[in-house]
């Protein structure tokens, strides 16, 4: 099933009203202490929210159902105990392009033929992939043999060069 990466960008908004009173200050040495403070509620907007997550879905429209992870107007609490509201929420949905590999192709095609009723087609797909896997194994083995032969050839070449130099020095 295709995978989609969803990016959500948003602002957080909260209202803050200081809650200070007589006991917030050290009044031990003073007399006739009065607190006539009037604190206004201030709205604070913090921008820069960005979440990214990946989901499996049939298509981009189906992937958008997962946008419920975060929603416009949703309330979230931060580690300071403040409650924030999500605003100016924007989503971007992008299909994750996965490279095609032999194993992935096998899974996809086997899944297609497994759903069908034709046993012969299933056997043919399995045969082709088994054959391709064997060929890949043989290529890896040949690659290793070539690497070994290359090292041996270099060693022989170095030995011939050494013998030639020794013959020139002896004459």
N, C-alpha and C positions, 0 to 999 in steps of 0.2 A: 504494500500500500504506500502511496506517495507520502512524503513528509513535508510539512510546512513550518517555516519559522515565523512566529508572530512577534512583532515588536510593538509595545505599547509605550507611548510617550505621554506625559501628563504633568500637571501641577498639583500641589497639595495646598489646601487652604484651611486655616483654622482661625478661631477668635481667641484672643488672649485678654484677660482682665486680671491685673495683679490683685492678689488677695493678701494685702498687708494690713496689719492693725497694730494696736498698742503693744502687743507682745512680740512684734517683729523687731523692736528696737530695745536697746539697753537703757532703761529709764531709772536705773537704780539710784543715781545721784541727783536726780532732778525732782522738782516739785511742780505741781499743777500742770502735768503733761496732758496735752490735748491732741487728738488726731482728727483733723478736719479734712483729711485726704479724700479726694474723689478721683477714682481711677476710671478712665474711659476704656471701653472695650475696643481693642484694635484688631482689625482683620489682617492676618499675615498670609501672604502667598509665597510659596517656595516653588520655583520651577526647576526642572531638570530631572524629573522622574523618568526612568526608562527601564522597562522590564522586557526580557526576551525569553521565549520558550518555544519548544518544538513539539508538534503534534503529528499524529498520523491521521490522514483523512482521505476520502475519495477524491476531493477536489478543493480548490481554494474556498468556495462557498461553504462547504462542510467544515473546513478548518476554522471558519469564523465563529462557529458555535462555541469554541474553546475560549473565546474572548471574555467569557464570563469569569475568568480568573480575576479580572479587574473591570470595574464598571464605572461609568460616569455617576458621580454622587455617592459612590461607595465610601464608607467610613473605615479608616484604619487607625490603629493606635501605635504610636512610636514608643521607643524604649524609655522616653521621659514621662510617659503616661498621658501625653497630649493626643487628642483625637483630631485627625485631619480628614478632610473630605477631598476626594479625587475630582478634579475639574480639568477642562480642556483636554480631554482624553482623545488621542489619535492612535489608530492602529495601522500597521503595515503588515501585510501577509505576503510571504515570498516562498515559493517552492524551493525546497532544498534539492539541489541537483546532486544525486549520488552517482559516482562513477560506476559504469557497468563492468562487472567482473564476471568471470566464468561461473563462480558460485551463485552470484545474484541472478544471472540469466537462467541458471539451472532451476533455482527456486521459483522464479516467475513462470517459466515454461512448464515445469512439472506441476505447478499449481493450476495452470490452465488445462492441462490434459487430465489431471486427476478429477476435475469436475465433470469431464465427459464420460461417455460410456464405452469408448473404443479402447479396449485393452491393448490392441496391436499398436496404436499410436503412443500409448504410455510406454510400452516396451521399446519402441523406436527412439523416443526421446531419451530414455534412460541409457540405451545403447550408445547413442551419439555422445552423450555427456561422459559416460564411462570411458569411451574411446578417446575423447579429447583430454580427459584427465590423465589417461595412460600416456598419451603423446606428450603432454606437458611434463610428466615425470621423466620420460625418456630424454626430453630436451635438457632438463636440469642435469641429468646424469652425464649426457654428452658434454655439456658445458663444463662440468667438473673434470671430465677426462681431458678436455682441451686445455684447461687451466694447468693440469698436472703435466701434460705434454709440453706446454709452453715453458714451464719451469725447468723441465728436464732438458729441453732444447737450449735454453739459455746457459744452463750448467755445462752442457757439452761444448757449446760455443766458447765459453770462458776457458775451458780446459784446452781446447784446440789453440786458442790464442796464447795461453801460457806455454804450451809445448813449442809453438812457433817462436815465441820470444826466447825460450831456452835454447832452441837450435841456432838462432841467430847469434846469441851470446857465446855459444860454444865454438862457432866457426871463426 
